[in-house]
Amino acid sequence: MTVFVLVPGWFTGAWVWEETAARLAEAGAEARPVALTGLDGPPGAGGVGGAAGAAGVDLDTHIADVLAVIDSVGAGADGSGGASGSGREIVLVGHDYGIHPALGAAARRVGRVARVVYLDAGMPRDGVPALAAVPDPALREGLAARGTEGGDGFEGVLPPPGRDEWPRWGSTAGVPDAALDRLTTRAAPQPLGTLLQPLRLAAAVASVPATGVLCTGNGAGLGMLQLQVDFGDPALGALADAGVPFFELPTGHWPMLSCPADLARVLVRAAAGEGHQLVPFDAARPPAHLRPFPLDVPERARERTGHVDLYPPDAEGPRPAVLFVHGGPLPAGARPGPRDWPLFQGYAGYAAARGVVAATVEHGLHAVTDYPAAADDVAAAVERVRADPRVDPDRVALWFFSGGGPLAAEWLSAPPPWLRCLAATYPILAPLPNWGLPGGRFRPAEAVAGAGELPVVLTRVGLELPEIAATVEEFLTAARAAGTDVEVIDVPHGHHGFETLDLTEEARAAVRRATRAVLGHLTG
């Protein structure tokens, strides 16, 4: 029999697993939700939290809570749990913060734990506190400051969110109103020590099999993870190499409240080692972004200055310019960089051959927290391009791709008079819920209300990743309400990155049409 040890996340106790535990029991498994010290109490009491209840409670306290449940599961004659001995396999399930005490316990009971399931959780590292997983950067920085002031004793609590504040901690998509009321009523203050004490992991914990469950209503799904593997992300690459299986749940961050039956089914399959695996990087087969551009574009000389590559046209005199802005986040130090990808060399060369100055910029978007720095890089590149004597500074277009889409927000909200067109190709047009980007920035779906008469050219792929497609529809809805001129170029059979991935006549036609539309706004 499989014994699921269910470790709750921020502000929640064992009660949050009630419906999932019942479904697991119906499937013939045993479920043991963990009551974490300071976070469990009678209904309506808000747990046993507060400053008094949190006194002395830290991550080690919660690791001990998980260990107590593991040790309560009967051991076999050889002293082990897992598949040998009693035949009762222990599967640890950690939800968001809960993965930290779950891993801490697994590191201390390597022989007892058959698998660890990361339920919409990050990948904790040795020596890093759970604070690093707090989605909201402002809150994270404030809590870090409190930890520094407090020295080694992490006293105090973080109050639980109000009913309308839960999205700061994860999308509530799919959670019924009654369940959200229950979540708010029963939430307990989170002891600061649980967030600020570094996690210590023994190397042996890496030998414990793992499974990831991604809640796609809260952030990235498997498709986006695969893109990161292809881009060279070392952490995800290691998971691909190890064959770690994944599941997707099309819901928000709280599947135990939004779809407990579906979650139980996934957990049973995870315990059996099922799931989808990421494809490891294969140098012998280039990833999609390093494959040829779909159009035959003669090689063109380019000039590299700092982070900007310039492709001058053959035409004389100041010419209009288009700046291509790549997506991300991309791993720092990944090579070749975006300016050297066939995709951007192809777009820039194709535009320059049609009489405009084309430019590409390599900005520093290596994590979602880097959007402000990347925005500064793009603004500097714009000024560099406009200052070139071969450029007509009053006729410039900006063209954003993929995860570069949020960088378009500030240009949409208050377009300068020289910006004649803004283009976006398979873009992310609203931050994913678990990104925690600062309010008021990097939200094109909100910024488009200020676009005025700025023409927008949007290339939309029919086989888009669902989490990205939702942001595109949100943007288009807002654009229609604002009366913004958006020309949509549909690629019905196109994937994210269709230019070098699909290599179809439909893909080639979409590139030609998008380029023609953008240049038409520059030269018309």
N, C-alpha and C positions, 0 to 999 in steps of 0.2 A: 504494500500500500504506500502511496505517496502522501507525505505529510507536508502541507504547505505552511510555512511559518511566514505570516503576513505582517510586514513592518510598515506602519503608517508614516505619512509625511508631515510637512509643516502643520502645526496647530491641531492635528487630529490624533485620535486615539484608536483603540481596538474596535470601537463601535463602527468606524467608517467601513469596515470590511464585512458587516453583518450579512448583506445580501449576497456578496460574492462567496462568502464562506458557506452559506446555505446551498448555493449552486454547486460548489465543489463537493459538498457532502452528497448531493444528489448524484454526482458523477462517480461516486465510490471512493473519493479521496477524503482525507482528514485535513481540516483547516484549523490552524491555531493562530489567531490574531494576537499580536504582541501589545500589551498595555505598557506604554512608555511612561516612565516616571515624570510626573508633572503635567502630563497631557491627557490623562484619563480620569474621569469622574462621572458622577451621576448626571443624567440628562438635565439640561437647563442650568447646570452649575458652572459651565464653562471649564470643565476639567477641575483639577486640583491645583491650577496654576496660580498666578500672582507671584509677587516677590517672595512670599513665605514659602509657597510650594516649590519655587525654583531654586531655593537656597542650596548650593552645593551640587546642583544638577548640571552635568556636562555630558559630552559625547561618551565618555567612558561609562557613565551611568546608564545610558541607553544601550550601549554595547552589552553591558551586564544584563539588562532586561532581556535582550535577544538571546544571550547565552543561556539564561535560565529556562527559556522555552525550549531551546535545542536540547538541553540536558534533561528536560522532562520527558522527552521522547525516548521510549525504551531502547536500550542498546542491546546488541547481539552478544553472544557468548565471547566474541573476540574483542568486545568493548567498543565496537564501531557502530555507527548508524549506516546510512546509505544503503546500497543494494546488498551488501554482505550482512552477515549476522541476522538481525531480526527481519530483514527484508523490507524495512520501512525506510523509504528514501526521503530524505529531508531536502526540500526545495525552499530556499529563502527568496522572498519577494520583497523588494524595497521600492517604495513609491517616493519620488523626488527626494526630500531629505532622508527618508528612511533607508536609502541605499547606503548611507554612511554607516549607521550602526549595523546594518546587515553585513556589509563587507568587513567591518571591524570584527564582528562575531565569526564570520567565515574564516578570517585569517587565524583565529584562535581555535577553530574546530575544523580544520581542513579535512580530516578523515571522516567527519560526520555529515558534511554537506555535499549533496549530490549535484546541486546546481544553484546558481544565483540568477534571479530574474530582475533585470533593471526595468522597472515600470515607469516609463516617461521620466527617466532619471538621467543625470549626467554620468560622466566617468570619473569618479573621484580618484585623486592621486595621493600617494603617500606624502604626509607632511602638510597637506592643504586642508584647511577647515571647510566645513559645509557652507560657510559664508560665501565662498566663491560661486556657489550654485544659486544664490539669491538673484532672481531675474532683474530686479529694478536696480540700476547702477547707483542712483542717488541714495537709495536705502542701504545698499551694500557699503558705500563709502561712509555713510553715517555710522553704521554698526561697527565698521572697522575702526573708526575713530574712538568709539566708546570702548572697544576692546583694548586699544592702545592706552587709553586713560586709566583703564581698570587694572593694568598690570597682569599678573598671572591669575587673579581671581576674577572669573567672569560672572559677576552677580547681575541680577536684574532679569527682565523679561522683555520680549517683543510682543506687544498687544496683538491679538488676532484681528484679521481684517473685518470691516463692516460688510454688510451684504453686497454693496456695490463695489467693494474694493478687491474682491477675490481675483479679478483678471490680472492684477499686479503680480499674482503668484502662479497664474496659469489659466488658460481659457476655461470658462465654464460652459462651453458649447455642449449641448445635449443634456445638461443637468436639469431635471424638472424643478419647477419653482419650490415644491414641497421639500425636495432634497436639498436645494440651496438654502432654504430656511433652516433645515436641520443642521447643515454644515455650519451656518453662521451661529446658531444657538449653542451648539455643542463644541465649537472651537475653543481651544485653550491657549493662553499665552505661551509662547515658545521660550524656554529658558535660554538666555544668551550663551551660556556655557556650551550648549549643544551646537551652536553655530560657530563659535570662536575657537574651540579647542581643536588643534590639528588632528587629522586622522592618521593613525599609524598602522601601516600594513606590512605584514611579513611577505617576503617574496613568494612563499609557498601558495599564497592565495591565488596567484596567477594560474595554478594548476586546476582550480575548481572550474568546471564548465559554466559558461554564462550564456544568457539569452537576453536580447533587448526587445522591449515592446514599445513601439512608437505610437503616440497618440497624434495623428496627423492634423487634428483640429487645433493642436497647440503648437505645431512647429513642423520640422522637417520629417518627411517620410523617407522610404528606402531610396527613391529616385534621387533625392537631394544628397543623401549620404553617399550614393554611388558616384555622383559628380565629384564630391570631395575626395573620395578615394582616387579617382582619375586625375584630380588636380595635384595629388601627392600628399594629402593630409596624413601625417605619420601615425596618429592615434587610430584613425579609422582604417588606415592601411593595415595596421597590425591586426585589427579585428577581422578584416577580409582574409588576411593570410592564415589566421587561426580558424577560419570557417565558423565564426560565431553566427548563430542563426538569429533572425529577427522576425517579428510580426508587426503588422500595422493594425491599429484600431481607428476607424474614422470618427473620432469623437474628440472632445476636449481633454483637459488635464486630469479629470476626475472620473475615470471609467468605472470605478467601483460604485459611483453614484449614477452615472449616465447610462451604462450598459453592463450591469454586473453579470448577466448571463453570458454575454459575448466575452467578457474578460475571463470568466471561469473556463470557458472552452479553450481560450488561447493559453491559459496557464496549464491546463491538462496537456495540451499539445507541446508546450514548451518543456514540461517535465519529461516528455518522451524524446526530447532532442530534435523535434521537428522545427521548421521555420525556413525562411528564405535567407540565403547567404549573399553577402556582397562579393563582387567579382574582383579578385586581386589584380593589381596593376601588372600588366605584361608588357615589358619593353619591346617584345617582338611584334606586338599588335598595338599600335598607337591608340590612345583614347580618342574619343570623338573630336575634342577641341584641337588635336594635332593632326587631323586628317585634312586632305586638300579642300580648298575653297571650291564651291560648285561651278563658278564661272572661270573661263579662261582669261586670266588677267596677266598681261605681260609684266615681267619683273620691272620695278621702277625704283630709281634711286631715292633714298630717304636721308634726311638729316636728323641726327640725334643730338638733342641738347637737354641735359638733365633727364627729367622724366618724360619728355615729350619727343615724339618722332614726327617730322614734318615731311609731307609728300607734295612737293611743288608741282603744279601742272605745267604743260608746255606753253600755255597762253601767256601773253605779256600783260603787264599792268596789274594793279591791285585786283585781286579776285576774291569772291566769296569763299568762306571756309566752313568746314564741318569737322567737329571734334568728336571722335569715337571714344566712349567711356566704357571700359570693360566691367564685368560683374565681380562677384565674390560672395563671401570672403574666400580668399585664396591663401594657402599656406605661405608663410614668410619664407623667402628664399627659394620658392619653387621655380624651376627652370625647365624649359624656357619660360620667360615672363610673357604676359599677354601681348605686348607689342610685337613679339616674335612668333605669335601664333599665326598659322595660315589664315584663320578667320579674319583677324584685324588687318593683317597685311593685304588680304584680298579686298576687303571693304574699302580701305584707304586707297589702294591702287586703282580700284574701279572708279572711285569718285574723282581722283586726280586726273584720270584719263578723260574725264568728262568736263574738265576745265575749272575745277575748284581746288583750292588748297585743302588737302586732307591732313588730319593730324590724329595721332593716338597718344594716350597718356597712360602711364603706369602709376596708379595711385596705391595708397597703403592700406587697403581694406583687407586685413588678415583675420579679423574677428568682428562680430557685430558691434563691439564696443569701439571699433575704429572708424565708424561712419563720420564722426566729426572731423577726424584727421584726413580722411579720404576726401571729404567735401572741400577742405582747404587745398588739397592737392589739385582737385579739379578746377577750383577757382583760379589758382596760380597758373594752371595750364591754359585756361581761357585767356588770361591776360598776356601770357607768352605768345599765343597764337595771334591775338588781335594786334599786338605790337609789331609783328613782323611786317616789313614794308611791302611784301608781296600780297598781303591780306587787306581786303577792304574791311575795316573794323566795324562797319555798320551793317554788314551782312554775314552773320554767323549762325550756324545751326549746331545744336548739341544732340548727340545720339547715344542713348544709354542702353545697355544690355543686361539682362538677367538680374543678378543681385546688385547691379549698379543702379537699378531703378529708383530706390529711395533717394539717391543723390539728386534726382531730378526735381525734388519737392521745392527747394528754395528758388529754382529758376521758374517754376510754374506759379508760385505764389505771388511773385512780383517780377514779371518778365522785363528785362531791360529793353530799351527800344532797338538795340542792335540785334537782339535775338529774334531771328526771322522764322525759326521752326524748331520744335523739340520732337525728337523721335525716340521711340522705345521699342525694343525687340525682345520678345518673350520676357518681359520685365516683371520683377516683384514691385508692386505698386502700393503696398501697405506692409508695415513690419509684421512678421509672423508673431503670434501672441507671446511666445516665450523669449523673444529677443530683448525685451526690456529697454527699448530705445527711448531717449528722453522725449517727453511730451512736446508737441508743437513742431518737431523737426522730422524730416525723413518720412513724411506721410503724403505721397503724391495724391492719394485718393481724397485727402482733405485739401491739399494745396491747390488742386485744379480749380477750385472755386474762384481763385484769384487770377486765373490764366488770361482772362479777357479775350482779346482777339488773336492770341498766339495760336498758330496752327500746330496741331499735334498729329504725328503719324505713328500709329501703333500697329506693330506686327504681332498677330495673335496666332498661336499654334493650337490646332485642334486636339493634339495628344499631350497637352501641357500637364505638368505635375499638378495634382488636385489642389495642393495648398497654395500654389502660385496662381492657378486659374481663378481661385476665389478672390485674390487681390485685384486681378485684372477686371473682373466683373464689378467689384466694389468701385473701382476707378471709373469705369464707363457709366455706371449709375450716377455717380457724382458729377461726371462731365456733362451728362444729359441734363441734369438738374440745373447746372450752371450755364448751359448754352454754349459750352466750349466746342470749338471746331476740331473734332477728332476723326481722322481718316483711318479706318480699320482695314488692315490688309490681312485677310485670313489665309492661313495655311492649313486646310482641314486635316490633312494626313501628316502634318509636321509635328516633330517632337521638339522639346526644349534643346536648342542647339542644332536645329534642323539643317542649317547650311552645310555643316560638315558631317552630320550624322545620317541624313536621309539621301542626299545626292540624287534627287528626282527632278523632273522637269518642273513640277510644282514648286520645289524649293528654289530652283533657278529663277522662275518667273516672279516669285515673291521678293527675292533680292533685287531684281531689276525694277520692279514696281515701287518698292520702298525707296530705293535710291532716286528713282525718277521723281517721286513725290517730294522728297526732301530738297533735291536740287531745284525743283520747280519753284519752291517757296524762296529759294535763295536768289535765283536768277530772273524770276518773273517780275 
